[in-house]
Structures are given as C-alpha cells and as structure tokens.
Amino acid sequence: MGIFTITDSLRNAHLAGADRHGGDSRAIAATLRWADAAAARHDYGEALHWLDTVAAMRGELPDDYAVKRAAWQDADRIRRNSWRRRQTRTPA
C-alpha cells in the first residue's frame, strides 16, 4: 500500500466517524509514529506530509509536533538546497 493510499484511508476513516471506537486517536497516533519514522530516515518531506494528514484530521497538531514541524521544515529546506548545490557543481 502506497503512502497516498494510506493517507486517503486515514482521511476516509475520519470522515466515516472512526472515533466511535477510538479509531481517530489510534489513526492519529499511528500517523505521528510514521512522521517520526520518516524524519529518523531524514525524509523530512514525507514526515511533513504525515503531519499535514494529522492536522487535517485534528484541525491542529499537538504542541510538540508543531515544534517538530518547524524543525523538519528547516531540515528539509537545508537538504534540498544542499542537493541543488551539488547538482550545479562542475566536475574538476
């Protein structure tokens, strides 16, 4: 199952009222774990995608993840800029 399929499934569960049996809190907890795992792999773009999913489900992020989001956005920007600089160097 791809990343977008999982995200769509989480959103659909939320829209279907998964909170009747605690589904929302389990889905949110799982999504936050996926965000942490992506960040641990230095895949900040994916981590930010998972945080966007949580924000869409809850309306906001937990405070500690709002702080992580800012840090991951900075790390993602640095990684992308570093990659671009490597691509524009000419071989000696």
Buried (B, 14 or more C-beta within 10 A) or exposed (E): EEEEEBBEEBBEBBEEEBBEEEBBEEBBEBBBEBBBEBBEEEBBEBBBBBBBBBBEBBEEBEEEBEEBBEEBBEBBEEBEEEEEEEEEEEEE
